[in-house]
Amino acid sequence: MADASTSYEQVPASTCGSDESAADARTPYGLTPAGAHHELTAAERERVFGRRRRRWWVARVPGVYALAVRWHRARRRVEWWRSEVVFAGSRQDEGLPVRVKRHGSLLLRQLGETEMWMQHNKVTNLRLACARVDGVLIRPGETFSFNKLVGNATRRKGYVEGMRLSNGEARPGVGGGICQLANLLHWMVLHSPMTVTQRSTHSFDPFPDNARALPWGVGCSIVYNYVDLQFRNDTDRTFQLRVGVGERYLEGEIRADAPVPWSYRVFARGERFLRAGAQYFRRNEIWRTVIDRRTGEVVGEELIRENVALVKYVPENVRVVDVATG
């Protein structure tokens, strides 16, 4: 049962259309404005009520899932071989002169009831992954691919069992935790002129917010080699990634060979929780504001993504929209 401080308001499932009131409201993170009129967005209706096509035999027949993974990996290798994309791969030890964005991500956080040993092992995995990424240059026209640079995280390469998410559940797995590096890179890239071309999110919200520094919904899912984070440099600048494991934080920088004309602010709008029967869902929108560095004026604003995910815990101390199912 939800905490007594959790409040509910009911909306009909038949309503549809854009959530303009939520999108325009700059609300405190994790709260839905009291008294607002709620309508389900198309993405919410699809996630909450839609029947996604599932290949049930892949999930239920022993061995078929492993074959499906091999097929996806083989197809991605063929795509890489046939692709005309120029992937970033060169690196230099000396940092480029201009800092574009810097960020640190806390290494150890208590996430629900997960065992902390998996997070300590994650630090080992992050050190190995950072060594593959640190110093890489992304020249004009080049594309960064997380999977191509980091490669397959195997025991032979020194990776150990860390925390991996499977259907919203935390489980130990070799190479677990390197998604945190992809999350860091994605957040920094959103504060740069580079263009994200591939990115997949987790379809679950597995843990309550605990010392969260970034908006929910800006993370990445990585599965070698077909679920990737890729971004392209469409500018005339050369960018460089600097990443490493510090004492408490996973640390990262994007640097450039010359100043960039804009700065960026990335934030969430329309944060809310839905309840449909016994299930909870979380949604928000990730927006980005573009600011002229010279004048300080806003020159643009764009919707990056609308997130809707199944929640694996009971939300507490937030407003929950009770969606009528009958």
NUGU-659869 format. One record per residue (C-alpha): residue number from 1; residue in one letter; x negated, y, z negated. Coordinates in nm, 2 decimals. Layout:
<filums>
 num residu      X      Y      Z
 NUM      a      X      Y      Z
...
</filums>
This chain:
<filums>
 num residu      X      Y      Z
   1      m   0.00   0.00   0.00
   2      a  -0.12   0.35   0.08
   3      d  -0.22   0.59  -0.19
   4      a   0.05   0.80  -0.34
   5      s  -0.10   1.11  -0.20
   6      t  -0.05   0.99   0.15
   7      s   0.25   1.15   0.31
   8      y   0.46   1.03   0.60
   9      e   0.68   1.20   0.86
  10      q   0.88   1.01   1.12
  11      v   0.89   1.06   1.50
  12      p   1.08   0.87   1.76
  13      a   0.88   0.63   1.98
  14      s   1.07   0.74   2.29
  15      t   0.92   1.09   2.29
  16      c   0.63   1.16   2.54
  17      g   0.43   1.44   2.68
  18      s   0.12   1.64   2.58
  19      d   0.05   1.71   2.22
  20      e   0.01   2.09   2.28
  21      s   0.08   2.19   1.92
  22      a  -0.19   1.96   1.78
  23      a  -0.44   2.05   2.06
  24      d  -0.41   2.42   1.99
  25      a  -0.43   2.40   1.61
  26      r  -0.77   2.43   1.45
  27      t  -0.69   2.21   1.15
  28      p  -0.91   2.08   0.87
  29      y  -1.09   1.76   0.97
  30      g  -0.87   1.45   0.89
  31      l  -0.55   1.64   0.84
  32      t  -0.24   1.70   1.04
  33      p  -0.07   2.04   0.99
  34      a   0.24   2.02   0.77
  35      g   0.56   2.09   0.95
  36      a   0.42   2.05   1.30
  37      h   0.64   1.90   1.57
  38      h   0.48   1.57   1.69
  39      e   0.51   1.40   2.02
  40      l   0.32   1.10   2.13
  41      t   0.07   1.15   2.40
  42      a   0.04   0.91   2.69
  43      a  -0.28   0.77   2.54
  44      e  -0.11   0.72   2.21
  45      r   0.19   0.54   2.36
  46      e  -0.03   0.31   2.56
  47      r  -0.25   0.22   2.26
  48      v   0.04   0.18   2.01
  49      f   0.31   0.02   2.23
  50      g   0.14  -0.08   2.56
  51      r   0.06  -0.44   2.64
  52      r  -0.29  -0.45   2.76
  53      r  -0.36  -0.72   3.01
  54      r  -0.57  -0.98   2.83
  55      r  -0.73  -1.28   2.97
  56      w  -0.63  -1.50   2.68
  57      w  -0.83  -1.80   2.81
  58      v  -1.15  -1.59   2.78
  59      a  -1.09  -1.54   2.40
  60      r  -0.94  -1.88   2.32
  61      v  -1.12  -2.14   2.53
  62      p  -1.45  -2.24   2.39
  63      g  -1.75  -2.13   2.60
  64      v  -1.55  -1.92   2.84
  65      y  -1.64  -1.59   2.66
  66      a  -2.01  -1.67   2.69
  67      l  -1.96  -1.73   3.06
  68      a  -1.78  -1.41   3.10
  69      v  -2.06  -1.22   2.93
  70      r  -2.32  -1.38   3.17
  71      w  -2.10  -1.29   3.46
  72      h  -2.08  -0.92   3.35
  73      r  -2.46  -0.91   3.30
  74      a  -2.53  -1.07   3.63
  75      r  -2.30  -0.82   3.81
  76      r  -2.47  -0.52   3.63
  77      r  -2.82  -0.65   3.74
  78      v  -2.69  -0.66   4.10
  79      e  -2.56  -0.31   4.06
  80      w  -2.89  -0.19   3.93
  81      w  -3.07  -0.36   4.22
  82      r  -2.85  -0.22   4.49
  83      s  -2.80   0.13   4.33
  84      e  -2.95   0.44   4.47
  85      v  -2.95   0.60   4.13
  86      v  -3.29   0.72   4.02
  87      f  -3.33   0.61   3.66
  88      a  -3.55   0.80   3.41
  89      g  -3.85   0.60   3.30
  90      s  -4.16   0.81   3.28
  91      r  -4.26   0.96   2.94
  92      q  -4.52   1.19   2.78
  93      d  -4.64   1.21   2.43
  94      e  -4.66   1.59   2.42
  95      g  -4.33   1.76   2.36
  96      l  -4.18   2.00   2.61
  97      p  -4.19   2.36   2.49
  98      v  -3.82   2.45   2.45
  99      r  -3.59   2.28   2.19
 100      v  -3.24   2.24   2.32
 101      k  -3.08   2.04   2.04
 102      r  -3.19   1.88   1.72
 103      h  -2.99   1.64   1.50
 104      g  -3.05   1.39   1.22
 105      s  -2.82   1.09   1.14
 106      l  -2.82   0.94   0.79
 107      l  -2.97   0.59   0.80
 108      l  -2.80   0.43   0.50
 109      r  -2.43   0.49   0.43
 110      q  -2.19   0.28   0.24
 111      l  -1.93   0.17   0.50
 112      g  -1.63   0.00   0.34
 113      e  -1.73  -0.33   0.18
 114      t  -2.02  -0.40   0.42
 115      e  -2.33  -0.55   0.27
 116      m  -2.62  -0.30   0.25
 117      w  -2.88  -0.56   0.36
 118      m  -2.74  -0.53   0.72
 119      q  -2.80  -0.15   0.71
 120      h  -3.16  -0.20   0.58
 121      n  -3.22  -0.44   0.87
 122      k  -3.07  -0.18   1.10
 123      v  -3.36   0.05   1.02
 124      t  -3.60  -0.21   1.16
 125      n  -3.40  -0.24   1.48
 126      l  -3.38   0.14   1.52
 127      r  -3.76   0.17   1.49
 128      l  -3.80  -0.07   1.78
 129      a  -3.53   0.10   1.99
 130      c  -3.67   0.44   1.93
 131      a  -4.01   0.33   2.05
 132      r  -3.86   0.26   2.39
 133      v  -3.69   0.60   2.42
 134      d  -3.92   0.85   2.25
 135      g  -4.09   1.08   2.49
 136      v  -3.89   0.98   2.80
 137      l  -3.85   1.26   3.06
 138      i  -3.53   1.31   3.25
 139      r  -3.62   1.51   3.56
 140      p  -3.38   1.68   3.79
 141      g  -3.15   1.42   3.96
 142      e  -3.25   1.14   3.73
 143      t  -3.02   0.93   3.51
 144      f  -3.09   0.80   3.17
 145      s  -2.96   0.45   3.09
 146      f  -2.98   0.33   2.73
 147      n  -2.97  -0.04   2.84
 148      k  -3.24  -0.01   3.11
 149      l  -3.48   0.16   2.87
 150      v  -3.41  -0.02   2.54
 151      g  -3.34  -0.36   2.71
 152      n  -3.20  -0.67   2.54
 153      a  -3.25  -0.67   2.16
 154      t  -3.38  -1.02   2.10
 155      r  -3.56  -1.19   1.82
 156      r  -3.86  -1.24   2.05
 157      k  -3.90  -0.86   2.06
 158      g  -3.88  -0.84   1.68
 159      y  -3.52  -0.74   1.63
 160      v  -3.35  -0.88   1.32
 161      e  -2.99  -0.93   1.21
 162      g  -2.82  -0.59   1.14
 163      m  -2.46  -0.47   1.14
 164      r  -2.26  -0.52   1.46
 165      l  -1.90  -0.45   1.51
 166      s  -1.68  -0.73   1.66
 167      n  -1.31  -0.65   1.70
 168      g  -1.34  -0.39   1.43
 169      e  -1.51  -0.62   1.18
 170      a  -1.87  -0.57   1.06
 171      r  -2.07  -0.89   1.12
 172      p  -2.44  -0.96   1.12
 173      g  -2.60  -0.99   1.47
 174      v  -2.95  -0.97   1.61
 175      g  -3.02  -0.61   1.71
 176      g  -2.73  -0.48   1.51
 177      g  -2.73  -0.11   1.44
 178      i  -2.89   0.03   1.75
 179      c  -2.56   0.19   1.85
 180      q  -2.66   0.46   1.60
 181      l  -2.93   0.57   1.84
 182      a  -2.69   0.58   2.13
 183      n  -2.45   0.78   1.90
 184      l  -2.73   1.03   1.83
 185      l  -2.83   1.07   2.19
 186      h  -2.47   1.12   2.30
 187      w  -2.41   1.39   2.04
 188      m  -2.72   1.57   2.15
 189      v  -2.64   1.54   2.52
 190      l  -2.30   1.70   2.46
 191      h  -2.50   2.00   2.34
 192      s  -2.70   2.02   2.67
 193      p  -2.62   2.08   3.04
 194      m  -2.67   1.71   3.12
 195      t  -2.37   1.51   3.24
 196      v  -2.24   1.20   3.07
 197      t  -2.16   0.95   3.34
 198      q  -2.11   0.63   3.14
 199      r  -1.99   0.59   2.78
 200      s  -1.77   0.34   2.61
 201      t  -1.62   0.39   2.26
 202      h  -1.52   0.14   2.00
 203      s  -1.15   0.06   2.02
 204      f  -1.13   0.04   1.64
 205      d  -1.18   0.27   1.35
 206      p  -1.34   0.02   1.11
 207      f  -1.42   0.23   0.80
 208      p  -1.28   0.53   0.60
 209      d  -1.48   0.85   0.64
 210      n  -1.77   0.85   0.39
 211      a  -2.02   1.13   0.42
 212      r  -1.92   1.18   0.79
 213      a  -2.12   1.46   0.94
 214      l  -1.98   1.45   1.30
 215      p  -1.62   1.43   1.42
 216      w  -1.47   1.09   1.45
 217      g  -1.46   0.97   1.81
 218      v  -1.80   1.08   1.94
 219      g  -1.98   0.75   1.90
 220      c  -2.07   0.49   2.16
 221      s  -2.04   0.12   2.20
 222      i  -2.35  -0.06   2.35
 223      v  -2.35  -0.42   2.48
 224      y  -2.65  -0.53   2.69
 225      n  -2.64  -0.47   2.97
 226      y  -2.29  -0.39   3.10
 227      v  -2.16  -0.15   2.82
 228      d  -2.40   0.14   2.85
 229      l  -2.46   0.50   2.77
 230      q  -2.58   0.69   3.08
 231      f  -2.62   1.06   3.15
 232      r  -2.76   1.25   3.45
 233      n  -2.96   1.57   3.48
 234      d  -2.79   1.79   3.74
 235      t  -3.00   2.09   3.66
 236      d  -3.33   2.23   3.78
 237      r  -3.48   2.18   3.43
 238      t  -3.67   1.87   3.31
 239      f  -3.55   1.74   2.97
 240      q  -3.73   1.52   2.72
 241      l  -3.59   1.29   2.44
 242      r  -3.77   1.28   2.11
 243      v  -3.64   1.02   1.86
 244      g  -3.78   0.85   1.55
 245      v  -3.69   0.70   1.21
 246      g  -3.77   0.93   0.92
 247      e  -3.75   0.87   0.55
 248      r  -3.37   0.92   0.53
 249      y  -3.25   1.01   0.87
 250      l  -3.26   0.89   1.23
 251      e  -3.41   1.20   1.39
 252      g  -3.37   1.33   1.74
 253      e  -3.44   1.62   1.97
 254      i  -3.37   1.72   2.33
 255      r  -3.64   1.94   2.46
 256      a  -3.68   2.12   2.80
 257      d  -3.95   2.27   3.01
 258      a  -3.77   2.60   3.03
 259      p  -3.48   2.77   2.84
 260      v  -3.12   2.68   2.93
 261      p  -2.87   2.96   2.97
 262      w  -2.59   2.81   2.75
 263      s  -2.53   2.68   2.40
 264      y  -2.25   2.44   2.31
 265      r  -2.00   2.38   2.03
 266      v  -1.84   2.04   2.00
 267      f  -1.54   1.98   1.78
 268      a  -1.22   1.78   1.72
 269      r  -0.86   1.89   1.76
 270      g  -0.53   1.72   1.70
 271      e  -0.66   1.48   1.43
 272      r  -0.39   1.25   1.30
 273      f  -0.30   0.90   1.19
 274      l   0.00   0.70   1.32
 275      r   0.18   0.41   1.16
 276      a   0.37   0.16   1.37
 277      g   0.50  -0.12   1.16
 278      a   0.21  -0.26   0.96
 279      q  -0.05  -0.11   1.19
 280      y  -0.23   0.22   1.16
 281      f  -0.38   0.42   1.45
 282      r  -0.61   0.72   1.46
 283      r  -0.62   0.98   1.73
 284      n  -0.80   1.31   1.81
 285      e  -0.94   1.51   2.10
 286      i  -1.30   1.60   2.14
 287      w  -1.35   1.95   2.29
 288      r  -1.66   2.14   2.40
 289      t  -1.70   2.52   2.41
 290      v  -1.97   2.66   2.64
 291      i  -2.14   2.99   2.52
 292      d  -2.36   3.23   2.71
 293      r  -2.69   3.25   2.51
 294      r  -2.76   3.60   2.63
 295      t  -2.42   3.76   2.55
 296      g  -2.28   3.52   2.29
 297      e  -1.95   3.51   2.49
 298      v  -1.75   3.20   2.55
 299      v  -1.77   3.11   2.92
 300      g  -1.57   2.78   2.92
 301      e  -1.39   2.52   2.72
 302      e  -1.33   2.16   2.82
 303      l  -1.16   1.85   2.69
 304      i  -1.42   1.57   2.66
 305      r  -1.20   1.28   2.56
 306      e  -0.88   1.18   2.38
 307      n  -0.94   0.90   2.13
 308      v  -0.68   0.65   2.00
 309      a  -0.80   0.36   1.80
 310      l  -0.66   0.09   1.58
 311      v  -0.75   0.15   1.21
 312      k  -0.88  -0.14   1.01
 313      y  -0.81   0.01   0.67
 314      v  -0.52   0.19   0.50
 315      p  -0.56   0.57   0.54
 316      e  -0.54   0.76   0.21
 317      n  -0.51   1.13   0.12
 318      v  -0.40   1.22   0.48
 319      r  -0.07   1.28   0.65
 320      v   0.05   0.98   0.85
 321      v   0.30   1.01   1.13
 322      d   0.54   0.71   1.09
 323      v   0.63   0.61   1.45
 324      a   0.98   0.46   1.48
 325      t   0.96   0.11   1.64
 326      g   1.32   0.04   1.66
</filums>
